[in-house]
Amino acid sequence: MTLEPGDVILTGTPGGVGAAQDPPLFLKDGDVVKVAIDKIGILENKVKKAAIGVEK
């Protein structure tokens, strides 16, 4: 499969993650999510708790 400019990759969440864990396991403030694709690069995002009452 070849990705073309403008293509979008969407993924779902398989069963057995997050709420299905015992005990439940969720992303929290300070966690880092990193995705690497060969020959393209790495996308890294730090999870940050949303401020309550702050407009976006």
mmCIF file of the N, C-alpha and C atoms, coordinates in Angstrom:
data_MODEL
# 
_entry.id   MODEL 
# 
loop_
_atom_site.group_PDB 
_atom_site.id 
_atom_site.type_symbol 
_atom_site.label_atom_id 
_atom_site.label_alt_id 
_atom_site.label_comp_id 
_atom_site.label_asym_id 
_atom_site.label_entity_id 
_atom_site.label_seq_id 
_atom_site.pdbx_PDB_ins_code 
_atom_site.Cartn_x 
_atom_site.Cartn_y 
_atom_site.Cartn_z 
_atom_site.occupancy 
_atom_site.B_iso_or_equiv 
_atom_site.pdbx_formal_charge 
_atom_site.auth_seq_id 
_atom_site.auth_comp_id 
_atom_site.auth_asym_id 
_atom_site.auth_atom_id 
_atom_site.pdbx_PDB_model_num 
ATOM 1   N N  . MET A 1 1  ? 0.855   -1.179 0.000  1.00 0.00 ? 1  MET A N  1 
ATOM 2   C CA . MET A 1 1  ? 0.000   0.000  0.000  1.00 0.00 ? 1  MET A CA 1 
ATOM 3   C C  . MET A 1 1  ? 0.895   1.234  0.000  1.00 0.00 ? 1  MET A C  1 
ATOM 4   N N  . THR A 1 2  ? 0.562   2.168  -0.815 1.00 0.00 ? 2  THR A N  1 
ATOM 5   C CA . THR A 1 2  ? 1.324   3.420  -0.883 1.00 0.00 ? 2  THR A CA 1 
ATOM 6   C C  . THR A 1 2  ? 0.467   4.569  -0.388 1.00 0.00 ? 2  THR A C  1 
ATOM 7   N N  . LEU A 1 3  ? 1.001   5.346  0.531  1.00 0.00 ? 3  LEU A N  1 
ATOM 8   C CA . LEU A 1 3  ? 0.294   6.533  0.999  1.00 0.00 ? 3  LEU A CA 1 
ATOM 9   C C  . LEU A 1 3  ? 0.563   7.678  0.045  1.00 0.00 ? 3  LEU A C  1 
ATOM 10  N N  . GLU A 1 4  ? -0.452  8.435  -0.221 1.00 0.00 ? 4  GLU A N  1 
ATOM 11  C CA . GLU A 1 4  ? -0.348  9.584  -1.106 1.00 0.00 ? 4  GLU A CA 1 
ATOM 12  C C  . GLU A 1 4  ? -0.566  10.854 -0.287 1.00 0.00 ? 4  GLU A C  1 
ATOM 13  N N  . PRO A 1 5  ? -0.053  11.997 -0.758 1.00 0.00 ? 5  PRO A N  1 
ATOM 14  C CA . PRO A 1 5  ? -0.294  13.257 -0.044 1.00 0.00 ? 5  PRO A CA 1 
ATOM 15  C C  . PRO A 1 5  ? -1.796  13.466 0.170  1.00 0.00 ? 5  PRO A C  1 
ATOM 16  N N  . GLY A 1 6  ? -2.159  13.808 1.389  1.00 0.00 ? 6  GLY A N  1 
ATOM 17  C CA . GLY A 1 6  ? -3.559  14.019 1.729  1.00 0.00 ? 6  GLY A CA 1 
ATOM 18  C C  . GLY A 1 6  ? -4.243  12.798 2.309  1.00 0.00 ? 6  GLY A C  1 
ATOM 19  N N  . ASP A 1 7  ? -3.610  11.614 2.219  1.00 0.00 ? 7  ASP A N  1 
ATOM 20  C CA . ASP A 1 7  ? -4.195  10.419 2.819  1.00 0.00 ? 7  ASP A CA 1 
ATOM 21  C C  . ASP A 1 7  ? -4.261  10.590 4.337  1.00 0.00 ? 7  ASP A C  1 
ATOM 22  N N  . VAL A 1 8  ? -5.277  10.006 4.939  1.00 0.00 ? 8  VAL A N  1 
ATOM 23  C CA . VAL A 1 8  ? -5.460  10.076 6.388  1.00 0.00 ? 8  VAL A CA 1 
ATOM 24  C C  . VAL A 1 8  ? -5.474  8.652  6.921  1.00 0.00 ? 8  VAL A C  1 
ATOM 25  N N  . ILE A 1 9  ? -4.730  8.412  7.996  1.00 0.00 ? 9  ILE A N  1 
ATOM 26  C CA . ILE A 1 9  ? -4.702  7.102  8.631  1.00 0.00 ? 9  ILE A CA 1 
ATOM 27  C C  . ILE A 1 9  ? -5.528  7.193  9.905  1.00 0.00 ? 9  ILE A C  1 
ATOM 28  N N  . LEU A 1 10 ? -6.556  6.376  10.011 1.00 0.00 ? 10 LEU A N  1 
ATOM 29  C CA . LEU A 1 10 ? -7.406  6.348  11.204 1.00 0.00 ? 10 LEU A CA 1 
ATOM 30  C C  . LEU A 1 10 ? -7.306  4.970  11.845 1.00 0.00 ? 10 LEU A C  1 
ATOM 31  N N  . THR A 1 11 ? -7.250  4.946  13.165 1.00 0.00 ? 11 THR A N  1 
ATOM 32  C CA . THR A 1 11 ? -7.196  3.668  13.870 1.00 0.00 ? 11 THR A CA 1 
ATOM 33  C C  . THR A 1 11 ? -8.251  3.651  14.953 1.00 0.00 ? 11 THR A C  1 
ATOM 34  N N  . GLY A 1 12 ? -8.621  2.491  15.362 1.00 0.00 ? 12 GLY A N  1 
ATOM 35  C CA . GLY A 1 12 ? -9.554  2.326  16.466 1.00 0.00 ? 12 GLY A CA 1 
ATOM 36  C C  . GLY A 1 12 ? -8.810  1.794  17.674 1.00 0.00 ? 12 GLY A C  1 
ATOM 37  N N  . THR A 1 13 ? -9.540  1.492  18.699 1.00 0.00 ? 13 THR A N  1 
ATOM 38  C CA . THR A 1 13 ? -8.957  0.936  19.914 1.00 0.00 ? 13 THR A CA 1 
ATOM 39  C C  . THR A 1 13 ? -9.425  -0.504 20.058 1.00 0.00 ? 13 THR A C  1 
ATOM 40  N N  . PRO A 1 14 ? -8.502  -1.461 20.054 1.00 0.00 ? 14 PRO A N  1 
ATOM 41  C CA . PRO A 1 14 ? -8.911  -2.861 20.200 1.00 0.00 ? 14 PRO A CA 1 
ATOM 42  C C  . PRO A 1 14 ? -9.391  -3.162 21.616 1.00 0.00 ? 14 PRO A C  1 
ATOM 43  N N  . GLY A 1 15 ? -10.189 -4.201 21.754 1.00 0.00 ? 15 GLY A N  1 
ATOM 44  C CA . GLY A 1 15 ? -10.635 -4.633 23.080 1.00 0.00 ? 15 GLY A CA 1 
ATOM 45  C C  . GLY A 1 15 ? -9.439  -4.995 23.946 1.00 0.00 ? 15 GLY A C  1 
ATOM 46  N N  . GLY A 1 16 ? -9.567  -4.823 25.248 1.00 0.00 ? 16 GLY A N  1 
ATOM 47  C CA . GLY A 1 16 ? -8.484  -5.187 26.154 1.00 0.00 ? 16 GLY A CA 1 
ATOM 48  C C  . GLY A 1 16 ? -7.588  -4.031 26.532 1.00 0.00 ? 16 GLY A C  1 
ATOM 49  N N  . VAL A 1 17 ? -7.935  -2.818 26.114 1.00 0.00 ? 17 VAL A N  1 
ATOM 50  C CA . VAL A 1 17 ? -7.140  -1.651 26.492 1.00 0.00 ? 17 VAL A CA 1 
ATOM 51  C C  . VAL A 1 17 ? -7.991  -0.710 27.334 1.00 0.00 ? 17 VAL A C  1 
ATOM 52  N N  . GLY A 1 18 ? -7.352  0.207  28.023 1.00 0.00 ? 18 GLY A N  1 
ATOM 53  C CA . GLY A 1 18 ? -8.070  1.227  28.794 1.00 0.00 ? 18 GLY A CA 1 
ATOM 54  C C  . GLY A 1 18 ? -8.987  0.667  29.852 1.00 0.00 ? 18 GLY A C  1 
ATOM 55  N N  . ALA A 1 19 ? -10.287 0.874  29.663 1.00 0.00 ? 19 ALA A N  1 
ATOM 56  C CA . ALA A 1 19 ? -11.283 0.477  30.662 1.00 0.00 ? 19 ALA A CA 1 
ATOM 57  C C  . ALA A 1 19 ? -11.341 -1.029 30.862 1.00 0.00 ? 19 ALA A C  1 
ATOM 58  N N  . ALA A 1 20 ? -10.913 -1.808 29.866 1.00 0.00 ? 20 ALA A N  1 
ATOM 59  C CA . ALA A 1 20 ? -10.987 -3.270 29.973 1.00 0.00 ? 20 ALA A CA 1 
ATOM 60  C C  . ALA A 1 20 ? -9.848  -3.862 30.805 1.00 0.00 ? 20 ALA A C  1 
ATOM 61  N N  . GLN A 1 21 ? -8.835  -3.063 31.143 1.00 0.00 ? 21 GLN A N  1 
ATOM 62  C CA . GLN A 1 21 ? -7.723  -3.541 31.963 1.00 0.00 ? 21 GLN A CA 1 
ATOM 63  C C  . GLN A 1 21 ? -8.193  -3.733 33.402 1.00 0.00 ? 21 GLN A C  1 
ATOM 64  N N  . ASP A 1 22 ? -7.483  -4.548 34.158 1.00 0.00 ? 22 ASP A N  1 
ATOM 65  C CA . ASP A 1 22 ? -7.815  -4.762 35.566 1.00 0.00 ? 22 ASP A CA 1 
ATOM 66  C C  . ASP A 1 22 ? -6.563  -4.509 36.393 1.00 0.00 ? 22 ASP A C  1 
ATOM 67  N N  . PRO A 1 23 ? -6.409  -3.339 37.021 1.00 0.00 ? 23 PRO A N  1 
ATOM 68  C CA . PRO A 1 23 ? -7.349  -2.217 37.088 1.00 0.00 ? 23 PRO A CA 1 
ATOM 69  C C  . PRO A 1 23 ? -7.333  -1.409 35.781 1.00 0.00 ? 23 PRO A C  1 
ATOM 70  N N  . PRO A 1 24 ? -8.369  -0.583 35.553 1.00 0.00 ? 24 PRO A N  1 
ATOM 71  C CA . PRO A 1 24 ? -8.417  0.240  34.339 1.00 0.00 ? 24 PRO A CA 1 
ATOM 72  C C  . PRO A 1 24 ? -7.163  1.101  34.198 1.00 0.00 ? 24 PRO A C  1 
ATOM 73  N N  . LEU A 1 25 ? -6.720  1.317  32.951 1.00 0.00 ? 25 LEU A N  1 
ATOM 74  C CA . LEU A 1 25 ? -5.495  2.054  32.688 1.00 0.00 ? 25 LEU A CA 1 
ATOM 75  C C  . LEU A 1 25 ? -5.756  3.093  31.604 1.00 0.00 ? 25 LEU A C  1 
ATOM 76  N N  . PHE A 1 26 ? -5.519  4.360  31.914 1.00 0.00 ? 26 PHE A N  1 
ATOM 77  C CA . PHE A 1 26 ? -5.777  5.442  30.981 1.00 0.00 ? 26 PHE A CA 1 
ATOM 78  C C  . PHE A 1 26 ? -4.552  6.345  30.877 1.00 0.00 ? 26 PHE A C  1 
ATOM 79  N N  . LEU A 1 27 ? -4.456  7.112  29.767 1.00 0.00 ? 27 LEU A N  1 
ATOM 80  C CA . LEU A 1 27 ? -3.392  8.095  29.645 1.00 0.00 ? 27 LEU A CA 1 
ATOM 81  C C  . LEU A 1 27 ? -3.569  9.152  30.721 1.00 0.00 ? 27 LEU A C  1 
ATOM 82  N N  . LYS A 1 28 ? -2.454  9.675  31.235 1.00 0.00 ? 28 LYS A N  1 
ATOM 83  C CA . LYS A 1 28 ? -2.523  10.702 32.270 1.00 0.00 ? 28 LYS A CA 1 
ATOM 84  C C  . LYS A 1 28 ? -1.543  11.824 31.962 1.00 0.00 ? 28 LYS A C  1 
ATOM 85  N N  . ASP A 1 29 ? -1.719  12.930 32.643 1.00 0.00 ? 29 ASP A N  1 
ATOM 86  C CA . ASP A 1 29 ? -0.874  14.097 32.461 1.00 0.00 ? 29 ASP A CA 1 
ATOM 87  C C  . ASP A 1 29 ? 0.598   13.697 32.542 1.00 0.00 ? 29 ASP A C  1 
ATOM 88  N N  . GLY A 1 30 ? 1.365   14.078 31.533 1.00 0.00 ? 30 GLY A N  1 
ATOM 89  C CA . GLY A 1 30 ? 2.796   13.784 31.518 1.00 0.00 ? 30 GLY A CA 1 
ATOM 90  C C  . GLY A 1 30 ? 3.174   12.559 30.702 1.00 0.00 ? 30 GLY A C  1 
ATOM 91  N N  . ASP A 1 31 ? 2.207   11.680 30.372 1.00 0.00 ? 31 ASP A N  1 
ATOM 92  C CA . ASP A 1 31 ? 2.502   10.529 29.524 1.00 0.00 ? 31 ASP A CA 1 
ATOM 93  C C  . ASP A 1 31 ? 2.920   11.018 28.136 1.00 0.00 ? 31 ASP A C  1 
ATOM 94  N N  . VAL A 1 32 ? 3.699   10.205 27.436 1.00 0.00 ? 32 VAL A N  1 
ATOM 95  C CA . VAL A 1 32 ? 4.130   10.544 26.080 1.00 0.00 ? 32 VAL A CA 1 
ATOM 96  C C  . VAL A 1 32 ? 3.630   9.456  25.131 1.00 0.00 ? 32 VAL A C  1 
ATOM 97  N N  . VAL A 1 33 ? 2.982   9.879  24.043 1.00 0.00 ? 33 VAL A N  1 
ATOM 98  C CA . VAL A 1 33 ? 2.515   8.967  23.004 1.00 0.00 ? 33 VAL A CA 1 
ATOM 99  C C  . VAL A 1 33 ? 3.418   9.173  21.795 1.00 0.00 ? 33 VAL A C  1 
ATOM 100 N N  . LYS A 1 34 ? 4.052   8.098  21.336 1.00 0.00 ? 34 LYS A N  1 
ATOM 101 C CA . LYS A 1 34 ? 5.005   8.200  20.231 1.00 0.00 ? 34 LYS A CA 1 
ATOM 102 C C  . LYS A 1 34 ? 4.613   7.199  19.143 1.00 0.00 ? 34 LYS A C  1 
ATOM 103 N N  . VAL A 1 35 ? 4.566   7.680  17.892 1.00 0.00 ? 35 VAL A N  1 
ATOM 104 C CA . VAL A 1 35 ? 4.265   6.846  16.738 1.00 0.00 ? 35 VAL A CA 1 
ATOM 105 C C  . VAL A 1 35 ? 5.416   6.987  15.759 1.00 0.00 ? 35 VAL A C  1 
ATOM 106 N N  . ALA A 1 36 ? 5.965   5.853  15.312 1.00 0.00 ? 36 ALA A N  1 
ATOM 107 C CA . ALA A 1 36 ? 7.079   5.877  14.361 1.00 0.00 ? 36 ALA A CA 1 
ATOM 108 C C  . ALA A 1 36 ? 6.687   5.129  13.097 1.00 0.00 ? 36 ALA A C  1 
ATOM 109 N N  . ILE A 1 37 ? 6.979   5.729  11.957 1.00 0.00 ? 37 ILE A N  1 
ATOM 110 C CA . ILE A 1 37 ? 6.734   5.088  10.669 1.00 0.00 ? 37 ILE A CA 1 
ATOM 111 C C  . ILE A 1 37 ? 8.052   5.091  9.907  1.00 0.00 ? 37 ILE A C  1 
ATOM 112 N N  . ASP A 1 38 ? 8.513   3.892  9.514  1.00 0.00 ? 38 ASP A N  1 
ATOM 113 C CA . ASP A 1 38 ? 9.772   3.771  8.787  1.00 0.00 ? 38 ASP A CA 1 
ATOM 114 C C  . ASP A 1 38 ? 9.789   4.686  7.571  1.00 0.00 ? 38 ASP A C  1 
ATOM 115 N N  . LYS A 1 39 ? 10.901  5.313  7.339  1.00 0.00 ? 39 LYS A N  1 
ATOM 116 C CA . LYS A 1 39 ? 11.163  6.183  6.194  1.00 0.00 ? 39 LYS A CA 1 
ATOM 117 C C  . LYS A 1 39 ? 10.331  7.466  6.188  1.00 0.00 ? 39 LYS A C  1 
ATOM 118 N N  . ILE A 1 40 ? 9.541   7.682  7.257  1.00 0.00 ? 40 ILE A N  1 
ATOM 119 C CA . ILE A 1 40 ? 8.757   8.918  7.342  1.00 0.00 ? 40 ILE A CA 1 
ATOM 120 C C  . ILE A 1 40 ? 9.207   9.737  8.546  1.00 0.00 ? 40 ILE A C  1 
ATOM 121 N N  . GLY A 1 41 ? 9.184   9.125  9.719  1.00 0.00 ? 41 GLY A N  1 
ATOM 122 C CA . GLY A 1 41 ? 9.631   9.838  10.906 1.00 0.00 ? 41 GLY A CA 1 
ATOM 123 C C  . GLY A 1 41 ? 8.858   9.431  12.146 1.00 0.00 ? 41 GLY A C  1 
ATOM 124 N N  . ILE A 1 42 ? 8.971   10.261 13.181 1.00 0.00 ? 42 ILE A N  1 
ATOM 125 C CA . ILE A 1 42 ? 8.362   9.993  14.481 1.00 0.00 ? 42 ILE A CA 1 
ATOM 126 C C  . ILE A 1 42 ? 7.481   11.169 14.863 1.00 0.00 ? 42 ILE A C  1 
ATOM 127 N N  . LEU A 1 43 ? 6.278   10.850 15.334 1.00 0.00 ? 43 LEU A N  1 
ATOM 128 C CA . LEU A 1 43 ? 5.361   11.852 15.869 1.00 0.00 ? 43 LEU A CA 1 
ATOM 129 C C  . LEU A 1 43 ? 5.265   11.586 17.365 1.00 0.00 ? 43 LEU A C  1 
ATOM 130 N N  . GLU A 1 44 ? 5.576   12.590 18.183 1.00 0.00 ? 44 GLU A N  1 
ATOM 131 C CA . GLU A 1 44 ? 5.581   12.430 19.633 1.00 0.00 ? 44 GLU A CA 1 
ATOM 132 C C  . GLU A 1 44 ? 4.731   13.534 20.259 1.00 0.00 ? 44 GLU A C  1 
ATOM 133 N N  . ASN A 1 45 ? 3.773   13.127 21.082 1.00 0.00 ? 45 ASN A N  1 
ATOM 134 C CA . ASN A 1 45 ? 2.896   14.082 21.766 1.00 0.00 ? 45 ASN A CA 1 
ATOM 135 C C  . ASN A 1 45 ? 2.870   13.798 23.256 1.00 0.00 ? 45 ASN A C  1 
ATOM 136 N N  . LYS A 1 46 ? 2.987   14.858 24.051 1.00 0.00 ? 46 LYS A N  1 
ATOM 137 C CA . LYS A 1 46 ? 2.912   14.738 25.502 1.00 0.00 ? 46 LYS A CA 1 
ATOM 138 C C  . LYS A 1 46 ? 1.469   14.989 25.927 1.00 0.00 ? 46 LYS A C  1 
ATOM 139 N N  . VAL A 1 47 ? 0.934   14.119 26.771 1.00 0.00 ? 47 VAL A N  1 
ATOM 140 C CA . VAL A 1 47 ? -0.432  14.258 27.268 1.00 0.00 ? 47 VAL A CA 1 
ATOM 141 C C  . VAL A 1 47 ? -0.447  15.351 28.321 1.00 0.00 ? 47 VAL A C  1 
ATOM 142 N N  . LYS A 1 48 ? -1.397  16.272 28.185 1.00 0.00 ? 48 LYS A N  1 
ATOM 143 C CA . LYS A 1 48 ? -1.513  17.376 29.124 1.00 0.00 ? 48 LYS A CA 1 
ATOM 144 C C  . LYS A 1 48 ? -2.956  17.475 29.599 1.00 0.00 ? 48 LYS A C  1 
ATOM 145 N N  . LYS A 1 49 ? -3.124  17.527 30.902 1.00 0.00 ? 49 LYS A N  1 
ATOM 146 C CA . LYS A 1 49 ? -4.452  17.646 31.479 1.00 0.00 ? 49 LYS A CA 1 
ATOM 147 C C  . LYS A 1 49 ? -5.083  18.969 31.039 1.00 0.00 ? 49 LYS A C  1 
ATOM 148 N N  . ALA A 1 50 ? -6.335  18.901 30.607 1.00 0.00 ? 50 ALA A N  1 
ATOM 149 C CA . ALA A 1 50 ? -7.043  20.102 30.170 1.00 0.00 ? 50 ALA A CA 1 
ATOM 150 C C  . ALA A 1 50 ? -7.356  20.989 31.377 1.00 0.00 ? 50 ALA A C  1 
ATOM 151 N N  . ALA A 1 51 ? -7.194  22.286 31.195 1.00 0.00 ? 51 ALA A N  1 
ATOM 152 C CA . ALA A 1 51 ? -7.530  23.236 32.247 1.00 0.00 ? 51 ALA A CA 1 
ATOM 153 C C  . ALA A 1 51 ? -9.047  23.390 32.285 1.00 0.00 ? 51 ALA A C  1 
ATOM 154 N N  . ILE A 1 52 ? -9.640  23.320 33.448 1.00 0.00 ? 52 ILE A N  1 
ATOM 155 C CA . ILE A 1 52 ? -11.082 23.456 33.602 1.00 0.00 ? 52 ILE A CA 1 
ATOM 156 C C  . ILE A 1 52 ? -11.468 24.925 33.505 1.00 0.00 ? 52 ILE A C  1 
ATOM 157 N N  . GLY A 1 53 ? -12.504 25.197 32.685 1.00 0.00 ? 53 GLY A N  1 
ATOM 158 C CA . GLY A 1 53 ? -13.010 26.565 32.562 1.00 0.00 ? 53 GLY A CA 1 
ATOM 159 C C  . GLY A 1 53 ? -12.232 27.458 31.624 1.00 0.00 ? 53 GLY A C  1 
ATOM 160 N N  . VAL A 1 54 ? -11.300 26.879 30.864 1.00 0.00 ? 54 VAL A N  1 
ATOM 161 C CA . VAL A 1 54 ? -10.514 27.669 29.926 1.00 0.00 ? 54 VAL A CA 1 
ATOM 162 C C  . VAL A 1 54 ? -11.048 27.412 28.526 1.00 0.00 ? 54 VAL A C  1 
ATOM 163 N N  . GLU A 1 55 ? -11.401 28.488 27.811 1.00 0.00 ? 55 GLU A N  1 
ATOM 164 C CA . GLU A 1 55 ? -11.888 28.335 26.456 1.00 0.00 ? 55 GLU A CA 1 
ATOM 165 C C  . GLU A 1 55 ? -10.734 28.071 25.513 1.00 0.00 ? 55 GLU A C  1 
ATOM 166 N N  . LYS A 1 56 ? -11.021 27.313 24.440 1.00 0.00 ? 56 LYS A N  1 
ATOM 167 C CA . LYS A 1 56 ? -9.998  26.981 23.455 1.00 0.00 ? 56 LYS A CA 1 
ATOM 168 C C  . LYS A 1 56 ? -10.033 27.958 22.334 1.00 0.00 ? 56 LYS A C  1 
# 
